Amino acid sequence: MTIDENVINRDIDYCERCRCHFCTEHCASYQVSKRVPWSARGRMDIARYLRDGDVEYDEEVRDAIYTCQLCKRCYENCSAVLPEHARIDIADAMVYLRNEIVTKHPELEPDVFRDMCETMKNDGAMVNATTKEKLAWVKGLGLKEGGERVFYASCMNPLMGYFEMALKSSEKFGMSMSGMMKANKGLQKLKLDKALRGIAGAALGSNEPYNETLKNSVRILQKLGVEVGYLPEEPCCGTALHTYGHLDDFRAHAQNTYRALKEKGVKEIIMINPICQGILQTVYPEFVEGWDIKCRSVIDVVAEQIKENKISLALKDELTVTYHDPCYSARYMNQVEEPRVILNNIKNLKFVEPENHGKQTNCCGGGGPEVKYSDLSNTMAKNRAVELMDTGAEKIVTTCPVCVVMLRLGVKDAGKKTEVLDMSDLVLQAL
């Protein structure tokens, strides 16, 4: 693993001496639970107690570690000034502790996380999906296979409708996401999971909006003259392995992914999923020696062309929108200016900011814990959706498929009907 134990210990010591608690106030899980152990500061205290032998790993400690969204809001509010890196990184500390659970206390790892990681290791993606399911978005776009620059759909986007459907079903029928994941595992053993997904997808069209967003993203690039290919066998970035602490497996997966991309001659990736971009752009260089593949988002491309006066954007009718900064965009990749360049340069569009935005954005609840701690995550989603709707905006725009899912759920739980859409859908209208 490359999360340095010495750096983690230094952060623990600095946090203990500082004791400012500025991180606690803005911690998403603490705002909902009001449980100090589930706060950013509380987790660092637990890390110190574990290191010093004052407490042992148990289920309560486990839950405090895994309910962290890894959103890094605490990092932005940390008052410490450390050598070599600016602030205490509690998210890295939690990934480190998850790795400790996985390697030394596997009996405490939540089954649902272990199952997701096993699927990732065995099938190369979080969902054991068919090629037809994963490539439904390609049809009709006239894309060539491969090339030096490719559009990276990710394994999340084409199947995100199933995740949204599962979250809504979980709420409606009172069945935990963990239970639903276990049921799906049983269906996998019976080889019925793909058939049932196909029936559900055909009947409800659950994935169509997410596949249309992928299509719209490619259409934007085509309109801007940016040529891209696609990968029929696109390797997954492996984010689940990193998120849930399977760091040795993540290293192997990342190296295999890099090798597969290089063998296909890929030099540049353009994508719309900030989770995948954040992992490839900021985490892979720590795990893959010689990582040299350029990563950009469609948002980066559009903002760049606006700045260079190559394009103008306009809507037919007046519209008021607000924007939700995904955690990976704003805090992992510092992608704060680009979406605002776009929104502030669309004619007939009024852009209003929520109270917490940019690097101070509030988490939507979708950082990984939602499949086990769904009540906690759903409340985060509702709180953030209400904050966004309080701007008076007609629509909520974001740039992450997981944020889209969670905010749609939050809007529904708030009893509202405000539309949540991906930035690519809006940009294509404006082009």
Secondary structure, DSSP 8 states (H G I E B T S, - for coil): --S-HHHHHHHHHHHHHH---HHHHH-HHHHHH--GGGSHHHHHHHHHHHHHTSS---HHHHHHHHT-----HHHHH-----SSSSS--HHHHHHHHHHHHHHH-GGGS-HHHHHHHHHHHHHSSSS---HHHHTGGGTTS--EE--SEEEE-TTTGGGHHHHHHHHHHHHHHT--HHHHHHHHHHHHHTT-HHHHHHHHHHHH-TTHHHHHHHHHHHHHHHHTT---EE-TT-----HHHHHTT-HHHHHHHHHHHHHHHHHTT--EEEES-HHHHHIIIIIHHHHSTT---EEEEHHHHHHHHHHTT---EEEEEEEEEEE---HIIIIIS---HHHHHHHTTEEEEEEE--SS-GGG----S-SSGGGTSHHHHHHHHHHHHHHHHTTT-SEEEES-HHHHHHHHHHHHHTT---EEEEHHHHHHHH-
